[in-house]
């Protein structure tokens, strides 16, 4: 049991023995290339064996740690109090004889071998500096530590393991990794992550004791650009003195962006450095802060070009040795010696599949993730079954037999393809004949944010335009074959009917839907035939609703989009009075199924008394779901009959709905009623208006504008004789056709929801037979594989599930899902807006729904998160599952979404101001007070 381990001489420095940070430092010191060992200070580790007696003492002395680990303490004050209690115990824990011996030996090393007889003492927990979680800044670091202060510094570092920040970080990371899992199948895994091999629930802890470097310039270097994930750009932040001032943000550091391929400086920003922290070499050691009075020195760069190039060269060596992008802390001494103090993986970079990457220096490829702004409108990754089913749906909608052709293949060299968890368009092919200016113009209606990306300096057509020939699969012969298969002619005929007589076409369409719904109901009641399997069942489900979908697609492609595009151009290009008129014409459509669902949600929510809702917090909806079920079963009778009757009716009509309706892996109200209760809760209380009333007002406003514009046209009929007939035709379309816009997605969600029921039943059987491990595993298979498993009991399903699950979880943990990203993982960003005459603290976006409102911002990643009435709803993108939140919102802010996207449409239906084209996660924080101006497309940060 070795308690003291050298990190620069030993080979015993494993993560299990010395923790993540120390093991990484040992690996750094072992790199022989470019004399890297000479750039690493002498370092030792007090191992996990040293701290294990203290860990055991903390765990056994109090149940506070167990309660904190399990998330039982949620109140912030109680959480802080429990953590402080644990930390105070750390400072008085007794030393064993072995611990005292290790400290004495280390004290002697500091006094006799370390420069200036001073050390830096840093934490090194087992989970620290890992690939997925870094715990950066969570634990304490003690600088300028002398041998006599070593024990106190070690105890302080150990105590920081129990800081409230650490527990909150763990909870957030676990919530992100296991969102959507039940407590039964995901909760135990969460807890297991915090157990080490010794069996202690507190996990392992170690400490690095490093020779203190007296730095005159220091900072952080990233071997890949953390701001845009570009793998070919090295980013260096530097300032005078010790690097702590760069890490803690106490100075505005210099920033250098260096291209590792061209060996050129891409960007240089010199910060104003008004202070530096320096090592004080008096006996006992300390760190002191020195003000920089010389203005010229404040604004001079702290790193020379020669030093920058030397640093980048070593960073590349480390990156190559580690085989991944690396974040390095570095320092230059007075004698111009470069020292590397720490290296750890960069955990926040966006990653593409390996086969989508090009080598450094090769021509880059630009990819467009079209399912964010359109189609699925989600940033959630596809599971394997989601992807398979989505592709088959695409084939079915386009009249293509799965056996004949697939629109999506797993080949990034094709114009459209499947990645592991997303679908992309290879824009480099299309840049052969399309300019970025054309793309920006055409994208404006769909999404102003996407338009701004195409118009940005990042989106350089010359850089991304492919020089390769079109793939042989994309021949003219195949293109003509595909056109013949796609039912464009049938859609055109439908569109022609809706243009000619919208009212009659609507009546015919509703009969088609009624017929298809009846067929779907029959299939749902029959269920899957085991001798035929899920593949056959899914085909039957798709085919039964194809008549309705063809009607809807014909109306949308050949009528709705054209009318809406004209309205949106007039809305954006006219003065405020006319703009308000066209805003009114862009909403208030009777028959919209999405609005019907929201009206039903409000009605159902208010059938349950406020006193009952007050009994449950946001994260306790599963308890209310259990109570409702017990009332339905008859074991309880403490809820209103009126509510129970409407609850059953709602689930029968809308139980297929959920967050990502087009993903079969996404939970539905029917199988996860707590999701529905979360939506219902947003529709209860004072200040929440009935969406039925709001909808009636919007319909009335639209009709008033329609009549006003018709009256104006009639008054001008002698000078503009054809205008009245055009206005009448347009008004007929607005009244009888525009409401179909949400129908395809909702009907497809119904079909997928019915299929999900059958899949969940089969999954239950496979889990009981020990052929699948957890709920949700089946969604990492495709339907054909499940069918094979039903007839072949020897078919090993988990061998397929495990690697796919790893890829899926990696995608779920990504901090960003970019619209445009290139083959070196560079995420394209819009150019900064023109801020001339713009007040400080004002964000500039795109107006997508009129009005002005003030409120506290709530930045959200999922509609299942807590949202309070009166807050400003801020999200990357929204889908129909978000709609119930609009009833309690004061305004809406989106990153992605044009006037025709869900968020803008619903904001107008609810009369809420909305602004899109805002970098929500960078520019806004939960709790900010802001004014959203949907008339001008601006957001003013008030506090």
N, C-alpha and C positions, 0 to 999 in steps of 0.2 A: 504494500500500500504506500505508494510514493506520493508524498504531499507537496514536494517542491520539484518542479520539472523545468529544465532549461528549454527555451523555445528556439534558441539559435544554435544549439549543439546536439540536442537529443533527437531521436526519431520516435519517441514514445508519446508525442504530442497529438493524441487523437481527440476528436470532439467529445467522446465519452469521458475522457480523463481531464481535459482542460477547458472544455466549452468551445463554442463556435468562434469567438474572436481570437482566442489564443491559438487554436488549431490553424486558423487562417494565417496568423502571423508566423507560425512555425513553417507552414507551407511556403510562405513568401521568402523566408530566410533560406529555404532549401533550394530555391531556384538558382541554378549555376550560370545561366545565360547572362551575358553582359555584366558580369561581376556584381550581380544583384545583392549578394550577401553583404557586400561592403556598404550597402545603403540601408541596412536594417540595424537598429540599435540593439544592444544586448537586452535580452528579455527573458523573464522567468514567469512561471505560472504557479500559483497556489491552487492545487488541483481540486477536483470535485471531492476527492477523499478527504481533503482538509476541511471542507465545509459540510460534509455529510453529518457529522455530529450536531452541528448547529441547525441544519435543516430538520433533522429528526426531532430535536428539542422544540423547535417552533411548532411543528405539526402536532406533536403529542401534548404540548402544554395548553393548547387552545384550539377550539373548533372554528376560530375566525377564518383561518386560511381555507379550510374546506368549504365554508360558506361562501367565501369570496370566489374560490375556484369554480364552484357550481353556479355562480350567479345569483345566489339567494339574497344577497344584499344589493338592492337597487337604488335605495335612497342615497343621493350624493353625500349628504352630511354623515350618514351612518357608514358609508363606504370609506370616507376619509378618516373617520374616527377609528374604524377597525384596522385600517392600514397603519395609522400612526401608532396604535397599540403594538402591532407586530414589529414595527421598525424600532420602537423604544426597547423592546426585549432584545433585539440584536446587539445593542450596544453594551449589554451586561452579561451576555452568555459566557460561561466559564471556558477556559482553554484546557484541552487535554495536554498531556505531556508531549505527545507527538506533534500537536499543533504548535506548542511553545517552541519545540526544537526547530521546526520548519521556519517559524518567524525569526528566531535567533540567527539561523543560517542565512536567511534572506537579508536580514539587517546588516550582517557582516559583509555580504556581497555589495550592498548599496554603499557602505562606508568605504570599501577598499577597491572596488572595481568600476563603479559608475562615475562618469564625469561629474564633477561638482558635488559628488556624494548625494545626488538627488534622483528621485524616481517619479514616474507617472504611474498611478495605480488605477486600473480600469477593470470594469466588470467583464465577465466572459461566461454568460449562462449557456447551457447546452443548446437552447433554441435560438440564441443570438447569432446575427449575421448569417442566417441561412438563405437558401435560394428564394424561399417564398415569404419569409418574415425576417426583417432586419432588427427590429426593436431599437432602431436608431434613436438616440437621445433619451431612451427610457431609463437607463441605469446611470448611476453616478460615476464621475471621473474625478480623481484627486490629483492635482499637479503640484510639482515642487515638493515632494514628500521626502523628508529625511528619515534616517533609520529609526530615530526615537519616536517619530510620528506614524510609523508604518502600521502598527496595530490599529490605531484609531481610523486611519484611512481605509484599511481592509474592512473593518466593521461597518463603516459608512457605505462602502460599495455593496456589501452583503445586504445591508438594510434596504437599499434601493430596490432590491428584488421584490419587496413587498409594498412598493409605492403604488398609489391608486392609479397612476398613469399606466403602469404595467398591466393591471387587471382590465382596465378599460380597453387597452390595445388588444389584449388577448380576446376579449369578448367580441370586439369589432371584427377581428380577423376570423374568428370562428363563425360569427354570424354570416360573414361574406362567403366562407367556404361551404357552409352547410345550410344556407338559406333554402327553405322548402323541404328540408328533411324533418321527419317527426322526431320527437324526443327519443322514441324507442330505437329508431335506426340510425339517427345522426348524433344524438346527445352523448351516447356512450363513447362514440368515436372521438368526440370533442374532448371528453375527459381523459381518454387514453393518451392523447397527444401530450399531456402534461405529466405523464408518469415516466420515470426513467427506469433503467434496468434494475436498480436496487429495490424497486417497489415503492419508493417514496412518492407520494402524490404531489410533492412540491417540485420535483424535477431536480436536475443537477445544477451546480453553480461553481464557478471558479473565478479567479482574479488574475489579470496580467499585471506584472510589475516590470516596467520598462525603464531603461536608462533615460533620464530626462534630457531632451534636446533643447538647447538654448537657441530658439529660432529667431531670426531677424525678419524672415518672410515665411509664411506658411498658408496652407489652405487645403482644398479638396480638389481632386481630379477625377473625372468620370471618363472611362474609356469609350462610352457611347453617350450621346447627347440625351440627358434625362428630360429635356423639355420637349423633344419631338421624336425620341427613340432612335434617331439616325445612328446606325452602327459605325459609320465612317467618320463621325465627328467626335473629337475629344474636347470636353469642356473643363476648363480650369478656373476655379475661384481662388483668389489670393488676396492677402492683406499683410500689413506689417505685423511683426511679432508672432506670438503663438497663434495656432490655428483655431483656438477656441472662439476668437472673435468672429471668425468666418462662420463657424458652425452654429453659434448661438444668435447670429444676426445682429450683433451689437455695432457692426460697421457695415457700410455699403461697400462690399468687396469689389475688386476688379474682376472682370469676367473675360475670358479668352475662349473663343471657339475655333478649334484648329482642325483642318481637314487632314486626316491621316493618309489619304490616298494622294492628293495633290501636294501635300506638305506645305500648305499655305494657311495663313491666318484668315479665317472667314469673317470673324467679328471680334471687335475689341471694345469693351465698355469699361471705362475707368471710373471707379466709384470715388465718393468723397470720404476719405478715411480720417476721421477726426481724433482717433485714439488708437493705441496699440497696447496689448498685454504682453509684458516681458517677464522673464524669469529673474527673480531677485536672488543673488548668490550669497546672501548673508547666511550665517549659521542657522540651520533649521529650515531654510528655504521658504519661498513664498512666491506668489504671482502678483504683480502690481500693474495697475492701469496708468498709462502715461498719455496725457493729452498731446495732440500734435497741433502746435500753434502755427507752424509754417504752412501757409495756404498753398504754396507751390508744391510742397511735399504731400499735402492732403490729396491733391489732384494729379499727382504723378503716378505712373504705373509702378506697382510694387514688384513686378517680375520682369526681368529683361527678356528679350527675344531669345538669347542664347540659353537662358535658364528654362524658358518655356519649351524649347525644342528638346533639351536634355530630359526634361520631365516627361514630355509626351513619348519620347523614345522608350523610357523605362516603363511607362504605363502600358505601352503596346507589348512589351516583354511579359509583364505580369498578366495581361489579358490572355496572351497566347498560352502561358503556363497554366492558367486556371481554366482555359477553354470556355470562357463566358465573359460578358461585360462586367467590369470591375469598378468599384468606387474606392479611391485611395486617399488617405490622409498623408500629407507630405510636409516637409519643412526644409528650409535652407538655413545653414548655420552661418556664423560670421565669416568663417573661412571658405564659404561658398560650397560647402559639402551638402549634397542632396540626400535627405534621409526619408525613407518610407516608413510611416508609423503604423499603418493599418491597411488592410485590403479586405473588401467584402463584396459579394455579388450585389449588383443593382437590381432591386426587387420590383421596381416600378415601371420597367420598360415594357412596351408593347411587343409581342412576339407573333411572328407569322409561322406558318408551317415551313418545314425545311425545304420542301420542293418549290416554294414560292420565292425563296431567297436567291439573289444573284450574288456572285462573289464580289469582293471589294474591287472597285475599278471597272467592273463590267457595266455595260449599259443597263440602266435601271428600268424597271417595269412599274407602271402605275396601276393600282387596283382600286376599284370602287365597290364598296359594300352597299349595294342598293337596297337591302332589306331594312336599313335604318330609316331612311327617309320615305320609302314607299313599301308596297307589298306587305311584309309582316310588321313593319314599323316597330322594331324592337332592337335592343342592344343585347338581349339574352342570347347566349350561344345555342346552336342547334345540337340536340343529342343525335345519336346515330339514327334512331328511328324517326326523329323529327325531319332530318335531312332526307332520308329515304322517302318518307311519305310526302314531303313538300315537293320533291322532284316528280313523283308520280302524279300529284295534283296538277303540277304544271303541264305534264304531258296530257292528262285527261282534259284540262281546260282548252288545250290547243288541238284536241282531236287526234292525238298521237298515241298509238299502241306502244306499251312499254317494251314489248319484244322487238319492235321495229327500230326504235330510236329513243335516245334520251337527250333532253335539252341540256342537261347538266352532267358533266363527267368530272372525274377527279384529276384534271389536267390543266395546270395554270397556263399552258401554252395555247389554250383555246380562248376565244373571246369571252365566253361565259363559262364558269366552272364552279365546282364544289371544293372548298377547303375542308379541313377536319370538322370545324364547327360553324363556319359561315359560308356564304356564297358571294362570289365576286365577279365583276366585269373587268376584263383586261383592257383598260383604256388605251394602252399604248398602241393596240391594233387600230382603235377607232381614231386616234390622233393622226393616222395616215391621211385621212380625208376630212377631219373636223378640227376646227381651231378651238382654242380655249375660250375665245370670245363668244363663239357660237354656243358652246356648252354652257357658259355663264348665263347667256340670254335665255336659253331654253329651260334652264333649271330654275329660273326665278319663281315661276308659279309653284313648282313642286317644293322648293326649299331655298330661301334666300341665303342660308348658311352655305349650302352646297354651291350656290351661284358665286358667293364670295370666295370660295376655295378655288374654283375654276379661274376667277379673275385675279387671283393673288400672284405675287412674284414667285412663290413656291412652285406653282403649277406652270412649269416651263415646257412648252410643247417640244422644243428642240431637244430638250434633255430626255423626254419620255417617249417621243414618237418611235415606234418600232421600225427597225430596218429589216425585220424578218418577213418572209413571204407569209401570206395567209395560210393557215393550216389546211391540209388537203381535205379535212372534214368539212371545211367551209367553202367548198366549191360552189360554183353557180348552179350546177346540177342539183346538189343537195339543197341549196337555197330555194330553188324552184319547187322541188319536192316538198319542202317544208311549208312553203306558201300554199300549196294545194291542200295540205293536211289541215292547216289552221283554218277554222271556220269563219274567215274574214267576211266572206260573202253573206253568210247567214247573219253575222252580227250587223253587217251593213243594212240588210233588209229589216232587221229589228229596229235599228236606228231610224231608218226611213219611216217606219210606221209611227214611231214616237214623235218624229218631226211633223208628220202629216196630221195626225189626230192624237195628241198626247193623252186626252181623257180616255178615249176608247182603247188605246194601247195599254194604258194603266189597268183598265178593267180586265183585259185579256191576260195581262201579266199576273194579276192577283189570282186568277183562276188557275194558272199554271203552278204558282207557288202552293196554293191550297192542295192541288193534286200531288205535287212532289212531297209535301209535308205528310200527307196520308201514306204514301209509299214508304217514306222514311220511318214512320211510326210502326208500320207492319214489320219492317226489317229489324227495328230496335226490339220489338217484342219477341221476334223469332230468335234473334241472337245469331252467333256464329255457328255454322255447322262444322263440327270437329273433323268430319271426313273431307271437308273442302278447305278449311283453314282460314286464317286471317286475310291472306292475299285475295282470295275469292270474295270474302265478305267485304273488304275495303272497296273492291271494284264495284260490287253491287251498290254500296252506299254512294260512291261517286256518281255512278250512272243514274241513280234515281233522282238526283238533284241537278243533273246537267241541263234539262230544259229551262229551269229557273235561272241558272247561272248564265246561260246563253242569252236570255232576255235581258238580264241585268248588264252584262258586258256590252251588248249591242247598244243599249241605252246610254251607258256611261261613255264608251269610246267614241260614239258617233253623234251624241247630243250633249250630254252633261259637261264633258270636259271643254268642248268648244264654247258653250255659253258661259261657263265659269271663267274661262280664260279671258273672254271679253270683259266680263264684269270686274275681274280683278285688275286688269289693265286700267280701266276707267277709275277704279277705286284708288289705285296708286298714283295716277297721273293727273287727277283733277283737284280743284280747290276744295277746301274743307266742307262746304255745303254739299257739293256734288259727291264728294267722297263719302259723306254720311249716307246719302241716298243709296249709293252702290253697296255700302256696307250692309244696309238693310236688305238689299236684294240677295245678298250672299247667305242668308239664313232664314229661319222660320218656315221650314218646309213640312207640311202636314204629311203624315205617313211614315216619317223616319223611324225605323225600327229601333235604332239606338236610343232615341229620345223616349220611345215607349218603354224601354227597359228602365231608364232612369226615373220616369214617372212612377213605374211600378215599385222601384226601390224606395222612393220617397214614401209612397203610400204604405208599403209594408213596414218600413222603419217606424212610422208614426202610429202603427197599430199596437206597438209595445210601449208601455208607459215609461216616462222619463225616469221614474224611480227605479225601474228595472235596469235601464241602461247605466244609471249611476253606480250600480253595484259592481261593474266590471271595468277594469282598465283596458287600454288598447291591446295589451299582450295577453289578456285573459278571455278572449272571445271563444276559445275552444271550450271553456267551462260553460259559457252560455249555450254553445252548440249542443253540449251534452244534456243540458237542462231542457232544451227544446225537444230533443229526441226522446227524452224520458216522458215528457208531456204527451208526445205523439204516441208512444208505446203504452201510455196509461199508468206508468209507475209513479208519475207526479201529475198534479193538476193545479199548478200555481201560475199558469200563463193564460192570457185571454184566448178564448176559442176563436175569436175573429182573427187574431194574429196567426194562430196555428193553421187555420183553414187557408188563409192567404199565403202563408209560408209554403205549404204543400203545393198550392197552385203555382206559385212563383218558380219553385224548383222544377216543376213539370214543364213550364214554358221556357224558362231561362237558365236551368241548371247546367247547361252546356257552357255557359260563359265563364271566363276566368281572365288571368292576366295576359298571357300570350295565346290567344284563341286558336291560332293556326299551328301551334305546337302540341302534339299529342302528349308530350311529357308534362305540359303545364297543368297544374291542378285546376279543377273546375268546382263551381259552387256545390255541385251535387256530391262530389266525393270529399270536398274540403269546405264544409259550410262556414267555418270560421272566417274564410275569405269574404264571403257574402256579408257576414255580420260586421266585419270591418268597414265595408262599404255602407251598410245601413247606418252605422253609428255616425257617419259623417253627415247624415241627413236628418238628424234629430237635434232640437234645441232652438232657442230664440235666434232670430236673424237668418234662419235657413228658409228660403222661399220655396214653395211648391214648384217644381219644374214645369208642371202642367200650366200654372199661371204664367210663368216666364215664357213658355212656348206660345201660349195664346197671344201674348203681347208681341212677340217677334213675328208671328204670322200676320197679325193686324198691321204692324209697321210695314212689313213687306208688301202687303196688298195695298196699303195707302200709297206707297211710293210707286207701285205698278200703275195704279189708277191715275196718279198725278202725272206720270210720264206719258201715259196714253192720252190724257187730256191735253197736255202740251203738244203732243204730236198731232192731234186732231186740229188744234188751233193753227198749226203750221202746215196743214195738208195741202194748201194751194202752192206753197213754195217747195215743200218736200212731200210729194204725193205718195211715195211708197213707205214712208216712215210709219204711219199708223198700222199698216198690216204687219210690218216687221215687229213692232212693239207688241201687237196682239199675239203673234206666234211665239215670241219670246216669253210673254206672260203665261201662255198656256204651258210652255215647257217648265217654267218656274213653279207653276201650281201642280203639275201632274207628273213630272219626270225627275226633277232634281233630288227628290227624297230618296231615290234609289242608290245614292252614293255609298251608303254603308251596308247595303243589303248583301253583296257578294261575300264580304268577310264574315258577317254574322251567320249566313247560311252555311258557309264552309266550316265555321266553328261548330255549328250544330252537328254536321256530318262527322267531324273529327271527334266531337264529344261522345257521340254514339259509339264510334270505334274504340275510344278510350275505355268505355265501360267494359267491352269485351276483352281488351288487352289486360286491364287490371284484374279481371277474374282469372285469366290464365296465369298472370304473374303470381297471384295468391297460391295457386296450385303448385307452381314451380318452386316457390319458396318452401311450401310445406313438404315438398319432395326433396328439399336440400339441393336443388339444382341452380337456384339463385340465392344470393346472400341477403339482400336488403330490398325493401320497397324502393322502386325506381330503377333497379338494375335492368329491368326488361327494356327500358328505353334506350339502352346502349346496344340493342340488337335491331335488326330490321325484321319486317313481318315474315319474310321468307325463312329466316333463321328460326323464328319462333315456331313456324309451321313444321320445320324439320325436327325441332325438339319434341314436338307433340307425337311424332311417329317413331323417333329414334331416341330411346332412353339413354343411350351411351354418348350422345352428342354433348360435349363439354361446353356449356354456355359461358361459364365464368372465364374460360380462357379467352373468349372474345370480348367479354365485358370489361375486364380489368384494364387493358391498354386504352380502350376507348374512354373509359371513365377518367383516366389520368389526363387525357387530352381535354376532356370536357371541363374538369375541375380547374385545369390551368387557365382555360378561357374564362371561366366564371370569376376567377380571381383578378383578371385584368382590370386595371383602374380606368381604362378607356377603350372604347370601341370606335375606331376612327372611320369616317366616311371615305376619305382618300388616304391611302398609305402606299408607299413604294416598296420595291423589293429589297431595300436595305432597311426596312422598317421605319422609314421617315414618315411621320404623320404630317400631312400638309396642313398649314394654318392660314387663316385669312390675313391679309395685310391690315395693320392698325387703321382704324377709321380716321378720317380727317377731323381733327379736333379744333379747327379754327372756329372761334366764337362759341365754343362749347364750354359750359361751366364745369369747373373741377368737380370730380365725384359723379359725373354723368356718364352712363354707358349708352352707346349708340347701337341700336339694332334695327329691326324692321317691324313696322306696325302691321299687325295681322287682325286685330279686333279693336274697335274704338273705345274710348273712355279713359278716365284717370282714376286711380285708386292708390291709397297708401296703406301699408301693412308691414308686418314682420315677414321676412323671407323664410321659406322652408324648402331647402334643397333636398330633393327626393330621388332615389334610384328605383323605387318600386311603389305601386299604389297600395301595398300592404303596410307601409310604414306609417308611423304616427303623423297625423296632420290635424292641426287645430283650426277651428273656425276663424275666419277673418285673415288668415295668413295668405301670403303670396305663394302660389304653387310654382316652384321652379324645377324643371326636369330637362333631361337631354331631349327626350321625345316622349309623346304620349300615344297610347292606343285606346280603344274603347273601354278597356278595363279601368282606366283612370277617370272616366266620366263622372261617377258619383262624387268624387272629390271636388268637382267644379261647383257643386251646389253650396259649399261652405267657403270657397276661396274668394279673396277680394280681387285678385288679378292672377294672370298666368304669364310665366316667362319660360321660353323654350330655347334650346340651342338649335334644334333641327325642326323644321316644319314651315311650309308655306301656307298660303291662304286656303289651300284645299286639303291640308293635312288635318288630322283629327283634332289636335289641340286648338288650332285656330277656328275650326268649324264649331266646336263645342263652346269655346269662349264667346263666340258671337251668339250662339243659341241661348247662353246663360246671361248675356249682356255684360260680360266681363272684359276689361281692357286686357290686351295680350300683345306681347312683343316677342319676336323670335330673333335668331341670329345673335344670341348672346352666349358667350362661353360660360355656361352656368356654373360649372364646378371650379373654374379659376377665378371668375369675377364676383361671384356671390357666395355668401356664407349664411348658414342658418342663423336666424336671430337678428340679422341686419334689418334696420328700418329703411324702407325704400318707397319711392313714388314711381308707379308704373304708368307711363303715358302712352296709351294705345293709339293716340291720334298722331303723335310725332315719331313713335318708335324709339323712345328714350326711357331710361331708368335712372332716376336720381337717388343716390345713396345719401340718406339723411343722417344715419348714425350706424 
